[in-house]
């Protein structure tokens, strides 16, 4: 469950970040297809990365916000299997959302919408707190010790 070596392994950390980022975008894509695809004529990366789509004034905007929140919950589950440690959840969640902010900045400019910031900061908090809770719950499980009977 936990790392076998006490040494700092940067390749493992990079691999975990890449894996977590990919799984987050895959889950976001699945939720966007489920919630948004029926309401628009054509899906595009705009719904992933453009801050203008995260709005409370349209039904599509609400669907995009719901997709982001559901992806945060899925991301918390991914943290349990990828990061495995409660004390590392904040680092990985913050890294995921900073990378997402960077990609959004490149794609559509600096997010000028207050709604975008509120949704993503709330998503970060949900992912971090739920992921930390689930990781802690897994860390505190009892270790099963088998009982062997001797026929002697």
N, C-alpha and C positions, 0 to 999 in steps of 0.2 A: 504494500500500500504506500509506504513512504519511501523516500529515496534511499537506495542502498549505501551510498557514499555520503560522507559529511562534506566532501569537497564541493566547491561552487562550480556549477556546470553551466556556462553561458549558452551552449548549444541546446541543452534541455529547455532552458528558459525561453529561448527564441522559438523553439519548436512548439512549446506550450502556447505561446502568444499567437503564433500563426494558426495553430489548430483551433484555439478558442475564437479567433477572429473569423476563420472560415465557417465554423459551426454557427456562430452568431449570425453571419450573413445568410447562411443556408436557412436557418430558422426564420429569419426576417423575410426572406424570399417566399418561404412556404406560407407564412401568415399573410403576406401581401397578396399572394395569388388567391388565397382563400377569401380574404376580406375585400380586396380592392378590385381584383380582376373582373368580377361580375358587374362592376359599376363603371368601368372605363372601356373604351374601345381598343386601347393598346397599352400594354404594360411596358414600362421602360425604367431605366436607372434613376429617373427623376424622383420616383417614389422612395428610393433608397437614400439618395444623397442631396436632394434639393430642399433647402429649408422652407421654401414657399409651399410645399405640399403638406407640411405639418401645420394645420390650421383648424381652429374650432368653428369656423364659419361654414364649412361644407361637410356633407356626409362622407366624402372621400377623405377629407382631412381627419375626421374622427376614426375612420378605418385605418389610416396610416398610423395614428397615435396608438390605437389598440394593438396594431401589429408590433410597434416598438415595445410596448409594455409586455406583450406576450413573449417577445424575443428576449426580453430581460429575464423573465421567469425561466424560460428555456436555458438561457445563459447561466443562471444560477445552478441548474442541474448539471450543465456541462462542467462547471467549476468543480463539482464533487468528483468527477471522474478524471479531469485533466490536471487540476491544481492539487487537489486532495488535502490541502492544509487550510484551515480557517484563517490563520494569521497572514496568508498570502493573497486572500481573496480581494482585498482592497487594491493591492498593487496591480493585479491582473485586470480587474474591472476598470480601474482608472486608465490603464494602458489601452484597453480595448476602446474606451470612449474617446481618448485623446487621438488615437489613430483614426477613429471614425470622424472626429471633428476635422482632422487634417484632410481626409479624403473629401468631406463635404466642402471644405474651403476651396480645394482644388477644383471640384466639380461645379459649384454654384456660387462661390464667393463666401465671404464671412456671413454666418447666420445672423441676420438682423431681426429675426422674429423672437419675441419674448416667449411665445408658445413653444418654439423649437427648444429653447434653453430649458424651460420648465419641464418639458416632456423628457428630454435626455438626462437632465440631472436627477429627475425622479426615477427614470429607468436605471441609471447608475446606482442610486440608493437601493432600489428594489433588488437589483442583481447582486449587489455586494452584501446586503443584509441577509437576504434569503440564502445566498451561496454560503456565507459564513455560518449561518444557522445549520444548514444541511451538512456542511463539512464537519462542524463541531459535533453534530449528532452522530456522524459516522466515526469520528475519532474516539468518541466516548462509548462506543459499543463494547460490550463485554467480549473478551477473547475466549472463544470456546476451547475448553480443555477436555479432550476425550477421556472417558474413564474405561480402562481396560480391566477386565476381570481375569484373574489368573486361575487356572484349573488345578493348581497344585494343592 
